[in-house]
């Protein structure tokens, strides 16, 4: 479709629309080019080319040493403490251990179980919740100063089949605790990453 503008020249509507769209795209690409160096992957283990960063968050997480988490010897809590330490090591440094550690992560862990449903016929629990709590602090090795202190928790419910399945409750409880451990470890990793990025 053609039309006449105020200057008396004839123009085609489609051509102008295409030019306007191209101009908008060019402006968007120009704006993106100015901010391209400002973004980098959060867990990158190497600095992004073109930035002034010398160490990525992944490198800082890999330099966190995780001592053995204290728990009574031979208790069910010890199994949870070992599982949490293993999950943290895997999340922070791929289970390779801290290389040239700069920080130490000290963790205290606790567990509880709550009954949420009781079978009225047998009087036995039919559903429970496994709760894992963790209190942790990040210590700078060079100064011995605690730079971050926080706590977290995870609640995972599980069902208990009838009394004819003797070991089903124990297996269900362990599975729920293992799931809760992974949630807690992931929360701690994200909190550490937030500290290393923002410093708070």
C-alpha positions as CSV (number, residue, x, y, z in Angstrom):
1,X,0.0,0.0,0.0
2,X,1.3,3.4,-1.0
3,X,0.7,6.8,0.7
4,X,1.8,10.3,0.3
5,X,3.7,12.1,3.2
6,X,3.7,15.8,4.1
7,X,6.7,16.4,1.8
8,X,4.8,15.2,-1.2
9,X,6.8,12.0,-1.8
10,X,5.2,8.6,-2.2
11,X,6.2,5.9,0.2
12,X,5.4,2.2,0.6
13,X,4.0,1.2,4.0
14,X,5.6,-2.3,4.1
15,X,9.1,-0.9,3.4
16,X,8.9,1.6,6.2
17,X,7.6,-1.0,8.6
18,X,10.5,-3.3,7.8
19,X,13.0,-0.5,8.3
20,X,11.4,0.4,11.6
21,X,11.7,-3.2,12.8
22,X,15.3,-3.4,11.6
23,X,16.1,-0.2,13.5
24,X,14.6,-1.5,16.7
25,X,16.6,-4.7,16.4
26,X,19.8,-2.8,15.7
27,X,19.1,-0.7,18.8
28,X,18.5,-3.8,21.0
29,X,21.7,-5.5,19.7
30,X,23.7,-2.3,20.4
31,X,22.4,-2.1,24.0
32,X,23.2,-5.8,24.5
33,X,26.8,-5.3,23.2
34,X,27.4,-2.7,26.0
35,X,26.3,-5.0,28.8
36,X,27.7,-8.3,27.3
37,X,30.8,-8.3,29.6
38,X,28.7,-7.7,32.8
39,X,27.2,-11.2,33.1
40,X,28.9,-14.5,33.8
41,X,27.7,-17.9,34.9
42,X,27.3,-18.1,38.7
43,X,29.1,-21.4,39.2
44,X,31.7,-20.9,36.5
45,X,35.0,-22.3,37.5
46,X,37.0,-20.1,35.1
47,X,36.7,-16.3,34.6
48,X,34.8,-15.2,31.5
49,X,37.0,-13.8,28.7
50,X,36.8,-10.0,28.5
51,X,36.1,-9.5,32.2
52,X,38.5,-8.4,35.0
53,X,37.5,-11.2,37.3
54,X,40.4,-13.5,38.3
55,X,38.4,-16.2,40.1
56,X,34.9,-17.5,39.6
57,X,32.4,-18.6,42.2
58,X,33.1,-22.2,41.4
59,X,36.8,-21.7,42.2
60,X,35.9,-20.1,45.6
61,X,33.5,-22.9,46.5
62,X,36.2,-25.5,45.6
63,X,38.6,-23.8,48.1
64,X,36.2,-24.4,51.1
65,X,37.5,-27.1,53.5
66,X,34.8,-29.2,55.2
67,X,36.0,-30.9,58.5
68,X,34.3,-34.1,59.8
69,X,30.8,-33.2,61.1
70,X,30.7,-34.2,64.8
71,X,28.1,-36.8,65.8
72,X,27.8,-39.5,68.5
73,X,29.8,-42.6,67.4
74,X,27.6,-45.4,66.0
75,X,24.4,-43.3,66.2
76,X,21.8,-42.8,63.4
77,X,22.9,-39.1,63.5
78,X,26.4,-40.1,62.5
79,X,25.1,-41.7,59.3
80,X,23.3,-38.4,58.5
81,X,26.5,-36.3,59.4
82,X,28.6,-38.4,57.1
83,X,26.0,-38.2,54.3
84,X,25.8,-34.4,54.7
85,X,29.6,-34.0,54.5
86,X,29.8,-36.2,51.4
87,X,27.0,-34.2,49.7
88,X,28.7,-30.9,50.6
89,X,32.0,-32.1,49.3
90,X,30.4,-33.2,46.1
91,X,28.5,-30.0,45.6
92,X,31.5,-27.7,46.4
93,X,34.4,-29.4,44.8
94,X,33.2,-32.5,43.1
95,X,34.3,-34.7,46.1
96,X,38.0,-34.0,45.2
97,X,38.7,-32.2,48.4
98,X,39.5,-28.5,48.9
99,X,42.5,-27.4,46.8
100,X,44.5,-24.6,48.6
101,X,41.7,-24.0,51.1
102,X,40.9,-20.4,51.9
103,X,37.8,-21.0,54.1
104,X,36.6,-23.7,56.5
105,X,33.0,-24.7,56.8
106,X,32.0,-26.0,60.3
107,X,28.7,-27.7,60.4
108,X,26.6,-29.0,63.3
109,X,23.7,-31.3,62.4
110,X,20.6,-32.6,64.2
111,X,17.6,-34.8,63.3
112,X,14.1,-35.3,64.6
113,X,11.0,-37.4,63.5
114,X,7.4,-36.3,63.9
115,X,4.4,-38.6,63.6
116,X,1.7,-36.9,61.5
117,X,-0.8,-39.7,61.0
118,X,-1.8,-42.7,63.2
119,X,-3.7,-45.8,62.0
120,X,-6.8,-45.9,64.2
121,X,-7.1,-49.7,63.9
122,X,-3.5,-50.6,65.0
123,X,-2.6,-47.4,66.9
124,X,0.7,-47.3,65.0
125,X,2.1,-44.4,63.0
126,X,1.2,-44.5,59.3
127,X,3.0,-41.3,58.2
128,X,5.9,-39.4,59.7
129,X,8.2,-36.5,58.9
130,X,12.0,-36.7,59.0
131,X,13.6,-33.3,59.8
132,X,17.2,-32.4,59.4
133,X,18.6,-29.2,60.8
134,X,22.1,-27.7,60.2
135,X,23.9,-24.8,61.9
136,X,27.0,-23.8,59.9
137,X,29.6,-21.1,59.9
138,X,32.2,-20.1,57.3
139,X,35.6,-19.3,58.8
140,X,38.4,-17.5,56.9
141,X,41.5,-19.6,57.4
142,X,44.0,-16.8,57.1
143,X,42.5,-14.7,59.9
144,X,40.4,-17.3,61.9
145,X,37.5,-14.9,61.6
146,X,33.9,-16.2,61.2
147,X,32.7,-14.4,58.1
148,X,29.3,-16.0,57.8
149,X,26.9,-17.8,60.2
150,X,23.6,-19.3,59.3
151,X,21.3,-22.3,59.7
152,X,18.9,-24.3,57.6
153,X,16.5,-27.2,57.7
154,X,14.6,-29.7,55.5
155,X,11.4,-31.6,56.3
156,X,10.6,-34.7,54.2
157,X,7.5,-36.9,54.9
158,X,7.3,-40.6,54.4
159,X,4.6,-43.3,54.6
160,X,4.8,-46.4,56.8
161,X,3.1,-49.5,55.3
162,X,1.3,-52.1,57.5
163,X,2.9,-54.1,60.2
164,X,3.4,-57.1,57.9
165,X,6.4,-55.2,56.3
166,X,8.8,-55.2,59.2
167,X,11.7,-53.2,57.7
168,X,9.6,-50.9,55.4
169,X,9.5,-48.1,58.0
170,X,13.3,-48.1,58.4
171,X,13.9,-48.0,54.7
172,X,11.3,-45.2,54.2
173,X,12.9,-43.2,57.0
174,X,16.4,-43.6,55.6
175,X,15.2,-42.5,52.1
176,X,13.5,-39.5,53.6
177,X,16.6,-38.5,55.6
178,X,18.8,-38.9,52.6
179,X,16.5,-36.7,50.6
180,X,16.6,-34.1,53.4
181,X,20.4,-34.2,53.5
182,X,20.6,-33.4,49.8
183,X,18.2,-30.4,50.3
184,X,20.2,-29.1,53.2
185,X,23.5,-29.5,51.3
186,X,22.1,-27.6,48.3
187,X,20.8,-24.8,50.5
188,X,24.2,-24.4,52.1
189,X,26.0,-24.4,48.7
190,X,23.6,-21.7,47.4
191,X,24.2,-19.6,50.6
192,X,27.9,-19.9,50.2
193,X,27.7,-18.9,46.6
194,X,25.7,-15.8,47.6
195,X,28.3,-14.9,50.1
196,X,31.1,-15.2,47.6
197,X,29.3,-13.1,45.1
198,X,27.8,-10.4,47.4
199,X,30.1,-10.6,50.4
200,X,27.2,-10.9,52.8
